Amino acid sequence: MTLSLGVITGVILLFINIPFGLGSLTYFMYLGKKNKNKLFYYIGFLLYLVSWLMFFAGLYLCGESYSKFIIKNYVVKYVYWLMTAAVLISAAAYIFRKKIMRKIIRKLIVRKNKKHYFINNKKNH
Protein backbone atom coordinates (compact mmCIF):
# COMPACT_ATOMS: atom_id res chain seq x y z
CA MET A 1 0.00 0.00 0.00
CA THR A 2 1.70 3.12 -1.21
CA LEU A 3 0.39 6.64 -0.91
CA SER A 4 0.34 7.91 -4.45
CA LEU A 5 -1.32 11.09 -5.66
CA GLY A 6 -4.39 9.09 -6.72
CA VAL A 7 -4.78 7.53 -3.27
CA ILE A 8 -4.41 10.91 -1.55
CA THR A 9 -6.98 12.42 -3.92
CA GLY A 10 -9.32 9.51 -3.19
CA VAL A 11 -8.95 9.99 0.56
CA ILE A 12 -9.76 13.69 0.22
CA LEU A 13 -12.80 12.90 -1.91
CA LEU A 14 -14.04 10.36 0.64
CA PHE A 15 -13.76 12.90 3.44
CA ILE A 16 -15.38 15.85 1.70
CA ASN A 17 -18.21 14.17 -0.21
CA ILE A 18 -20.64 13.97 2.72
CA PRO A 19 -20.29 17.56 3.97
CA PHE A 20 -20.28 18.82 0.39
CA GLY A 21 -23.40 16.90 -0.62
CA LEU A 22 -25.53 17.42 2.45
CA GLY A 23 -24.29 20.96 3.02
CA SER A 24 -24.98 22.11 -0.50
CA LEU A 25 -28.37 20.39 -0.56
CA THR A 26 -29.39 22.02 2.71
CA TYR A 27 -28.09 25.45 1.73
CA PHE A 28 -29.74 25.51 -1.68
CA MET A 29 -33.03 24.23 -0.26
CA TYR A 30 -32.89 27.14 2.19
CA LEU A 31 -32.20 29.57 -0.67
CA GLY A 32 -35.03 28.05 -2.70
CA LYS A 33 -37.48 28.48 0.13
CA LYS A 34 -36.26 31.97 0.94
CA ASN A 35 -36.36 33.23 -2.66
CA LYS A 36 -39.31 31.05 -3.76
CA ASN A 37 -37.32 29.89 -6.76
CA LYS A 38 -37.25 26.23 -7.80
CA LEU A 39 -33.92 26.68 -9.56
CA PHE A 40 -32.15 26.56 -6.19
CA TYR A 41 -33.75 23.17 -5.45
CA TYR A 42 -32.43 21.80 -8.74
CA ILE A 43 -28.94 23.18 -8.10
CA GLY A 44 -28.91 21.62 -4.61
CA PHE A 45 -30.01 18.25 -5.97
CA LEU A 46 -27.41 18.43 -8.75
CA LEU A 47 -24.63 19.17 -6.23
CA TYR A 48 -25.87 16.29 -4.08
CA LEU A 49 -25.50 13.98 -7.10
CA VAL A 50 -22.00 15.37 -7.66
CA SER A 51 -21.15 14.36 -4.09
CA TRP A 52 -22.10 10.77 -4.94
CA LEU A 53 -19.77 10.95 -7.94
CA MET A 54 -17.06 12.22 -5.60
CA PHE A 55 -17.71 9.25 -3.29
CA PHE A 56 -17.43 6.67 -6.08
CA ALA A 57 -14.36 8.39 -7.52
CA GLY A 58 -12.79 8.32 -4.05
CA LEU A 59 -13.53 4.60 -3.71
CA TYR A 60 -12.03 3.93 -7.12
CA LEU A 61 -8.89 6.01 -6.52
CA CYS A 62 -8.24 4.60 -3.05
CA GLY A 63 -8.77 1.00 -3.94
CA GLU A 64 -10.63 -1.55 -1.89
CA SER A 65 -8.30 -1.87 1.09
CA TYR A 66 -7.78 1.87 1.71
CA SER A 67 -11.41 2.79 1.15
CA LYS A 68 -12.76 0.17 3.58
CA PHE A 69 -10.23 1.23 6.22
CA ILE A 70 -10.95 4.95 5.79
CA ILE A 71 -14.73 4.62 5.73
CA LYS A 72 -14.80 2.30 8.74
CA ASN A 73 -12.32 4.14 10.96
CA TYR A 74 -12.54 7.79 9.99
CA VAL A 75 -15.45 8.81 7.81
CA VAL A 76 -18.13 7.22 9.94
CA LYS A 77 -16.52 8.43 13.15
CA TYR A 78 -15.61 12.02 12.37
CA VAL A 79 -17.59 13.22 9.38
CA TYR A 80 -20.95 12.33 10.89
CA TRP A 81 -20.00 14.03 14.15
CA LEU A 82 -18.94 17.12 12.22
CA MET A 83 -22.18 17.09 10.23
CA THR A 84 -24.20 16.75 13.44
CA ALA A 85 -22.32 19.68 14.96
CA ALA A 86 -22.89 21.77 11.82
CA VAL A 87 -26.63 21.02 11.85
CA LEU A 88 -26.89 21.89 15.55
CA ILE A 89 -24.97 25.13 15.07
CA SER A 90 -27.15 26.05 12.08
CA ALA A 91 -30.32 25.32 14.05
CA ALA A 92 -29.09 27.41 16.98
CA ALA A 93 -28.20 30.30 14.65
CA TYR A 94 -31.63 30.08 13.01
CA ILE A 95 -33.43 30.12 16.36
CA PHE A 96 -31.24 32.96 17.61
CA ARG A 97 -31.88 35.00 14.49
CA LYS A 98 -35.62 34.40 14.45
CA LYS A 99 -36.57 34.56 18.11
CA ILE A 100 -33.95 36.42 20.07
CA MET A 101 -32.88 39.02 17.52
CA ARG A 102 -36.48 40.15 17.03
CA LYS A 103 -36.80 40.81 20.76
CA ILE A 104 -33.50 42.66 20.88
CA ILE A 105 -34.37 44.80 17.86
CA ARG A 106 -37.82 45.60 19.23
CA LYS A 107 -36.33 46.73 22.54
CA LEU A 108 -33.79 48.93 20.77
CA ILE A 109 -36.43 50.45 18.49
CA VAL A 110 -38.82 51.11 21.38
CA ARG A 111 -36.04 52.75 23.42
CA LYS A 112 -34.98 54.87 20.47
CA ASN A 113 -38.56 55.93 19.70
CA LYS A 114 -39.26 56.79 23.34
CA LYS A 115 -36.09 58.85 23.47
CA HIS A 116 -37.05 60.79 20.34
CA TYR A 117 -40.59 61.26 21.65
CA PHE A 118 -39.37 62.83 24.88
CA ILE A 119 -36.85 65.03 23.09
CA ASN A 120 -39.46 66.30 20.62
CA ASN A 121 -42.02 66.97 23.38
CA LYS A 122 -39.52 68.99 25.39
CA LYS A 123 -38.84 71.20 22.35
CA ASN A 124 -42.57 71.87 21.84
CA HIS A 125 -43.14 73.02 25.45
C-alpha atoms as one frame of an Amber mdcrd trajectory, in Angstrom:
protein
   0.000   0.000   0.000   1.700   3.124  -1.210   0.391   6.643  -0.910   0.337
   7.909  -4.454  -1.321  11.089  -5.664  -4.392   9.087  -6.717  -4.784   7.527
  -3.270  -4.407  10.907  -1.546  -6.978  12.424  -3.921  -9.321   9.507  -3.193
  -8.951   9.992   0.564  -9.760  13.691   0.224 -12.804  12.897  -1.911 -14.036
  10.357   0.645 -13.762  12.903   3.438 -15.381  15.852   1.702 -18.209  14.174
  -0.212 -20.636  13.969   2.723 -20.291  17.563   3.968 -20.276  18.818   0.386
 -23.396  16.902  -0.622 -25.528  17.424   2.449 -24.287  20.959   3.022 -24.983
  22.115  -0.502 -28.373  20.394  -0.565 -29.387  22.018   2.713 -28.092  25.454
   1.734 -29.744  25.514  -1.679 -33.028  24.226  -0.258 -32.887  27.137   2.187
 -32.204  29.568  -0.669 -35.027  28.051  -2.704 -37.480  28.480   0.129 -36.263
  31.972   0.944 -36.358  33.226  -2.657 -39.309  31.054  -3.757 -37.317  29.890
  -6.763 -37.251  26.229  -7.802 -33.921  26.676  -9.564 -32.154  26.558  -6.195
 -33.753  23.174  -5.454 -32.427  21.796  -8.739 -28.942  23.179  -8.103 -28.907
  21.617  -4.613 -30.009  18.253  -5.969 -27.412  18.427  -8.745 -24.634  19.166
  -6.233 -25.871  16.286  -4.076 -25.504  13.983  -7.096 -22.003  15.374  -7.663
 -21.149  14.363  -4.086 -22.095  10.774  -4.941 -19.774  10.950  -7.940 -17.058
  12.217  -5.598 -17.712   9.250  -3.290 -17.432   6.668  -6.079 -14.358   8.388
  -7.519 -12.787   8.315  -4.051 -13.529   4.604  -3.714 -12.028   3.932  -7.124
  -8.885   6.007  -6.521  -8.235   4.601  -3.052  -8.766   0.997  -3.939 -10.631
  -1.551  -1.888  -8.301  -1.867   1.095  -7.782   1.873   1.707 -11.410   2.786
   1.149 -12.756   0.174   3.580 -10.230   1.232   6.217 -10.947   4.948   5.789
 -14.725   4.622   5.731 -14.796   2.301   8.739 -12.317   4.143  10.955 -12.541
   7.788   9.990 -15.446   8.813   7.808 -18.129   7.223   9.944 -16.519   8.426
  13.147 -15.606  12.016  12.369 -17.592  13.219   9.379 -20.952  12.327  10.892
 -19.996  14.033  14.153 -18.942  17.120  12.220 -22.181  17.089  10.226 -24.199
  16.750  13.442 -22.318  19.678  14.955 -22.892  21.770  11.823 -26.626  21.022
  11.851 -26.893  21.892  15.552 -24.972  25.135  15.072 -27.150  26.050  12.082
 -30.317  25.322  14.055 -29.089  27.413  16.983 -28.205  30.297  14.649 -31.632
  30.080  13.006 -33.427  30.123  16.361 -31.242  32.964  17.614 -31.882  34.997
  14.490 -35.622  34.396  14.445 -36.567  34.561  18.114 -33.950  36.424  20.072
 -32.878  39.017  17.520 -36.479  40.153  17.030 -36.803  40.808  20.756 -33.497
  42.663  20.878 -34.372  44.798  17.856 -37.818  45.598  19.228 -36.335  46.733
  22.537 -33.792  48.926  20.772 -36.427  50.451  18.493 -38.816  51.108  21.381
 -36.044  52.751  23.420 -34.979  54.872  20.466 -38.556  55.928  19.697 -39.263
  56.794  23.345 -36.091  58.850  23.474 -37.052  60.791  20.336 -40.592  61.255
  21.653 -39.372  62.831  24.878 -36.848  65.032  23.090 -39.463  66.296  20.618
 -42.025  66.969  23.378 -39.522  68.993  25.394 -38.844  71.197  22.353 -42.566
  71.865  21.843 -43.138  73.022  25.453
